[in-house]
């Protein structure tokens, strides 16, 4: 459980850094990286909460 929390936190930090680089440099690739990281972070979070819900039901 702690591993998932740290993973999600680090992914969000990576997205923030990517967006800051986009604002600082104006290069579209950093925005694309940031959006990709946010997408995967949301998928990981939904999977994590899905497992928690299934544990509650069982």
RACORGI-V869818 format. One record per pair of residues at least 24 apart in sequence whose ideal C-beta (glycine too) atoms are under 7 Angstrom apart, sorted by the first residue. I is the first residue (numbers start at 1). J is the second residue. D is the distance in whole Angstrom. If there is no record, write none. Layout:
I J D
I J D
This chain:
4 48 5
7 44 6
8 41 6
8 44 6
8 45 6
11 37 6
11 40 7
11 41 4
11 44 7
12 41 6
15 41 7
